[in-house]
Amino acid sequence: MENEYLNVRDPNDIRERLEDLSSLYKYVSILESQKEHRKSRQILNMLINIVRSLGTGVIQKRHDFSAAYQLFAGNCMAVGEVKKAHQLCREGLQFFPESDELRLFLGHCLTNLHQFEEAEKVFHQLDGKEELSESGLYTFRKSTKLGELYQRWGQLEEAEKHFKMGLGFRNGWIPAHIGLIELEIMKTNMKEAREYLAHAIKRFGPDPALMLTTANLALISSNFAEADDLAANLQGKLLGDDRFEYLLFQIDFFKGDHDSLSNVPYLMTGKSVETEAARIWAEHFKGKTYEEDPLRIPKDVWREEYNELNTVWQGIQNNE
């Protein structure tokens, strides 16, 4: 199947296959899951350009084209192009205003850009559709995304309410459990966080996301050896994930490991404020000059995290 799509040179070759997009979408999804973002980008870029050339009337009759925008936006987020992902969601919603999947992803993009009030408005456009569905679009997924929004916004009580609401719809939804554990950490309730985490691992097993939270808790508690061991066990499962990449960075950072920080092998692409700040900080640390990229997270959003990293590092150096 790879050669079938990646060797395409004439857009008409893909145009002829537009009658059946499901196999194409499935292939792109496989590439994304394997973190083959460049390969899937080739296909998505060509597909979106073809869709745009069809004209509004034709596009709006083909609701299956909306998934192309969602996949392309996801691809952009995966390589740190948050603003481009946001733009694609906006464009897709112009053609498909009824696509709530695109709307949910738009809210996610806005949260990552720290446009919290706008994200809140977008998520609440999904209100009134609380029918239970297998996808959880209007239930546990929406509630969890709202929880993540309020968590980043610093509205912890509101975040807790929405994470619990998500679990009310699906009690086994791990992202909502992790949200509640992280809230306990943010409130410095370390004992409660450890107990909740231990219960979750006992119930769900060594899920990579839960083990990543365990590693982060060990790091916060300055248990660097434990964090190192957990990170090593997660290498093959989460490599490329921005939260994991930030963990690798922090382990070296808080140990004051000068040599490792000068050559971070898998430094994140900037899907989150923290990872973007760490990437820029490490580049400056190696003497590189920051060049703003209009597609990525803007400087005024990650600057505070960058300054915090720099302050902590100066403290580490002064204490040596």
N, C-alpha and C positions, 0 to 999 in steps of 0.2 A: 504493500500500500504506500510506503514512503516514496518510492520512485514515481508512483502514479501522480502524486501531487507536487513533490519538490522538483521534478524535472519539467514542470510546466513552463513554457516560454511564451506562449500565446494566450492572452486572457480569454480568448474564445474557447480554449480547451476547458477552462473552468466554467465559463458561461453555459456551455452545453450541459454541465452537470448540476445546474442550479435547481433543476426539477427535484432532485433528491439531495438535500443538504445534510440529512441526518448522518450519513456515513462520513462526510467531510467534518462535521462538528465533532463527531466521536473521535476521529483521528487527531484533530487539533487538541481535544481534551486530553488524549493520551500523551501527546507531546508535552503539554503543559505539566501534567502530573510527573513526567520524567525530567522536568525543568529544561526541556529543549525549547527555550523561549525564542531563540533566533529562528529556528526552523518553522515554528508555528506562526511567527510574525510574517514570514514570507507569504504564507498562504492567506493569512487574515488580511494583510495589506492589499493583496491583489483582489481578494473577495470584496472588501469594502469599497474599493475603487470601482469595481464592476457594479455593485449595488447602487452607488451614487450615480453612475451613468445611466441607470434605467429610468430615472424620472420619478417624481413624487407619486404620481398616480399608480404606477406599476408597483413601487415599493410597498405602498400602504395596503395593497391587496395581498401581499405576501408576508404574513405575520411571522413566518419562520426566519425572515431576515433579521429580526430583532436579536436573535441569539448571536449573530455575527458581531453586533456591536458589543454585546455583553462579553463575549469571548475576547474580543480585541481589547476592551477596557481591562479585563482581567490580566491579559498579557502585559499591558502597560504597567499595571500595578506591580506585577511580578518583577519587573526590571527597574522599578523606582520612578517611572514616569507618571506621577500622580496627577499632574495637571492635564496631561494628554488623556488619561483614563477619564477624568472629569469631563473633558470636552467631548469625548466619544459618547458618554452617557447622555449628555445634553443633546447631542445631534440625534442619537437614536430615539430619544423621547419626542423629538420634533416629528419624526416619522411614525412612531408608535407610542402615542401618549397613554395608551392603556397598558403598556408593559410595566407591570409592577416589579418584575425582576430587575429591570434596568433602573427603576426608581430606588429600589433597595440598595443597589450597587452605587448609585449616585450619592445617596446618603453616606455610605461607607467612605467614598472618596472625599466628601466634604468634611467628614470627621477627621480624616488623615491630614487635611489642609487646615485644621483648626477653625473651620467656618461653622462653629457649633450651632448658632442660631438658625442658619440656613439648613444645616443637616437635620435639625429637629423638625423644621417645617416639612422637609421632604419625607422623613419617616412617618410623620403624622398624616401625610396624604394617603397612607395605607390603612388608616383607622376605618372602622365600620365594616371591615371585611374579615371578621374574626372566625370565619368558618374553618373548621379543622381540615387541614389538607396534608397530604403525605410530604409535600415539600416544606411545610412549616413557614411559608412565605409571610403569612399574616399572623403567625402565632409565635413559636419559640425562636425562629430566626429573627423576626422583626424585634421582638422584645429584647433579645440578646444584643442586637446592634444598638438599640436605644440604651441598654445598660453600658455598653462600651463607650457610647457618646458621652453620657453623663459622668462616667468614670474619668474620662480625659478632661472633661469640663470642670471637674472638681466638685460635682454635685453628688456626693457619695450616697446619701439617703435615697435619692432618686434612682441612682444606678442600682442599688441593692433591690429596690422595689421591682425594677424591670428584669433583673436577673432572676429573681424569684418568680416573677410572672412567667418568664420563659420556661422555668422548670415546672411550673404548674401545667403547662401545655405538654411538655415532654421531660419527665424527670431524669431521663438518662442523657440529656443534652450536655456533653462535657464542656463546651465553651462557656455555658452559663455557670457551671460549677467552678470553673477556673476564675471567672469574673468575681464570684463571691469570695474565693480564696484570696485573690489579689486585693480585694477591698479590705479584708482583715489585715493584710500586710500594710496597706496604705494607712490604716488606722493604728499601726504598730501593735496589733494584737497577734504577736508571733505564736503564742501557745495555741490560740484558737485556729490560726492558719495551719499549723502543723497537724492538729487533730483532724481538721476538715480534710486536709490533703491525704492523710493516712487512711481515713475512711473511704475517700474516693478511690484510692489505689486498690484498696481491699475489694471494693465493689466492681471496679472496671478493669482491674489489672494494670500492668505497666504501660498504659497509653502514653505515646511520646509527648503529647501536650502536657499531661500531668507530670511526667518525669522532668520536662523542661521547667515547670513551675517549682518542682522539688529542687532542681539545681539553682534556680534563682533564689529560693529561700535560703539554701545553704550559702550562697554568695553573700546575701544580705547579712547573714549571721557570721560572716568572715570564716566560714568553713571551706577554705579554698581547695583543700585536698578532696573533700566530698564533691564539691562543684566540678572539679577537674575530672573525677572518675565518672560522674554522671554525664558530663559533656562528651567524654570519650565513647561512652556507650550509645550516645545519641547521634554520633557522627554520621553513620550510614543512613539514619532515618530522617534527619532534619537539616542536613547540610544544604544551605541556600535559603533556609527560612530566616526572615529578618530578625525574629525574636531570638532564634538560636545564635545567629551571627553576632548579635549584640551581647549575648551571654559570653561567647568566646572572647570578645573584646574586653568585657568587664572583668573576666577572670584575670587576664594579664594586667589590665589597668590597675585594679585594686591591690594586686600583689606588687605593683611597682616594677613590673617586668619590662625594663627598658628595651632589651633586645627583641622580645617578642612583639612589642608595640611598634617597632620600627619596620616590621615586615609581617603585618597581619595577613595571613594567606587567603582568607575567604571573606574579606571585609564586605559588609552588606551593601546592597544597592540603594538603600534609602527609602524603603516603603513606609517607614515610621519616622517620627520626629527624632527619636533616640538614635536610630541607626544612621540617619543622615548626619546628625551632629557628630557621631563617632567617626564616620567616614571622613568628614571634613577635618575633624580634629587630628586624626591620624595622618592625613595628607599634609597638614601644616607641620605636624611633628617631624615628618620626613623632609621638610623644607620645600614642599610644593606650594604653589600659589593657587588659591581658590578661584575658580572661574564659574560664575553663576550659570546654571542651566535652567532656562525658563520652563522646562517640562517637569522639573523635580519639585520637591518641597521647598517653598520660599524661605529665604534667609531669616526673615522676621519671625518665622514659626520655630525654626530649630536653634536660633541664636542663644536662647536662655539655657537650653540643655548643653550646648557647646561650652558656654561660659562656666557652667557647673563642673563639667569635666575638667576644664582647664584649672579651675580653682582647686579641685581635689588633687589633681596631679601636682600642682605647685606645692600643696601641703605635704604630699608624699615625698617629694624631692627635698623639701626643707627639713623633714624629719629623719632623713637618711644620715 
